[in-house]
């Protein structure tokens, strides 16, 4: 353990810990836009700079390790001035549509501008203005709102190992884009949406949640039903209706990671094609039935088949959408109740 002082508070941190992490573990907030504990350190936004006694320059707390006896100051007048200047530069080259931006209320840049009193960009001149990329069905990309934090680039490369996007050009023309600046679609992207979760601004948004303000939804934690992995996420519920899904970093299995099905395919819940009652074929046509009637029919048919033709005339196919305990009970039922080993599982893993 290493002992150090941050803002007059003596703390202990494990050797090899970055100043930013040590501060946050002890309730001291250092702002940042490019840091994510699951990704490699980037040090690009420079908002996490702090003063360290004995150093002749400000240092980035997200990429500087704690040292024994270190004395750190996170909110000195010099540090605050630098942060204000950085935010001023970012906001001067940023669209001023915060009132109608889909990210309003959840935007990292908006939060920090509010925290440090940045009301308008003071740097006048040409600003970035790119066409909105909305060709794919699940994601909208507005590069004019990109602050070049690099979180989307790193999550795509380090978590998804897809490398769909990267930095291109230099200076004012720098931007994050695909090869040959093509739109994002199924030809070059898995559509996993990890970059949407990582993005601190409205540069990347989930189309399903367009028009839904963050304060209008109630988040309900649940477990994804699409496979047996057990990923958790938050259902976004508005007026009693599920409107989309957002990951939760506290999820024990998956953290902020979700597959394309888990992230986007909550639409089946309210689909007009969804069956909401059992159907039984009568006189050649399917008609609605009660659960009791349907389950009794299935049980009677299975029992008749077993008694007439033997257990091996029946095959059981289980589902990856069930938990392991359900699948265990299912195979026991096939082996014990029906006397057959004809049981398989749709995951085939």
Secondary structure, 3 states (H helix, E strand, C coil): CEEEEECCEEEEECCCCEHHHHHHHCCCCCCCCCCCCCCCCCCCCCCCEEEECCCCCCEECCCCECCCCCEEECCCHHHHHHHHHHHHHHHHCCCCCCCCCCCCCCCHHHHHHHHHCCCCCCCCCCCCCCCCECCCCCEEECHHHCCCCCHHHHHHHHHCCCCCCEEECCHHHCEEECHHHCCCCCCCCCCCCHHHHHCCCCCEEEHHHCCCCHHHCEEEEEECCCCCCCCEEEEEEECCEEEEEECCCCCCCCCCCCCHHHHHHHHHHHCCCCCCCEEEEECCEEEEECHHHHHHHHHHHHHHHHHHHCHHHCCEEECCCCCHHHHHHHHHHHHHHCCCCCEEECCCC
